[in-house]
Amino acid sequence: MELTLTDLEQAINHWRGLRPSLGEERALSTEVNVLANVYAHMIFHRIKVIPLASLDETAQRLIESWRLA
């Protein structure tokens, strides 16, 4: 199974809705931070599609949870 940038953006928005930024500094939640790191990696390396299996367990779990929502 693969993950596109568009999918990842939707997953990030999903988790931002469930776990909004906190505090005066507007820190990202742990869930959003994990997915934001994947997003940054894809943007930096100009990757448009990435195999879900190449992500760490936490990112995979977050993506799967988003897809089931």
SVG drawing of the C-alpha trace seen along z (x, -y; Angstrom):
<svg xmlns="http://www.w3.org/2000/svg" viewBox="-14 -32 30 35">
<polyline fill="none" stroke="black" stroke-width="0.4" points="0.0,0.0 1.2,-3.5 0.8,-6.9 0.6,-10.1 1.4,-13.6 -2.3,-14.4 -3.2,-11.4 -0.6,-12.5 -2.0,-16.1 -5.5,-14.7 -4.2,-12.5 -2.3,-15.4 -5.5,-17.6 -7.5,-14.7 -5.1,-14.4 -4.9,-18.2 -8.6,-18.2 -8.4,-15.4 -5.3,-16.7 -4.9,-20.4 -1.8,-22.4 -1.3,-23.2 0.0,-26.0 1.1,-29.5 3.8,-28.2 1.2,-26.2 3.2,-23.0 2.2,-20.2 0.7,-17.1 2.8,-13.9 0.6,-12.4 0.8,-15.5 4.5,-15.8 5.2,-12.2 3.2,-12.8 4.8,-16.2 8.2,-14.6 7.2,-12.2 5.7,-15.1 9.0,-17.1 11.0,-14.1 8.8,-13.6 8.9,-17.3 12.7,-17.6 13.4,-14.6 10.7,-15.4 8.9,-12.1 5.3,-12.1 4.4,-8.5 5.9,-6.4 5.3,-2.8 3.4,-2.7 5.7,0.2 8.7,-2.1 7.3,-4.3 8.0,-3.6 5.3,-1.7 3.9,-4.9 3.4,-6.6 1.8,-3.5 -0.6,-3.2 -1.6,-6.8 -2.2,-6.5 -4.2,-3.3 -6.3,-4.9 -7.0,-7.9 -8.0,-5.6 -10.5,-3.8 -12.0,-7.0"/>
</svg>
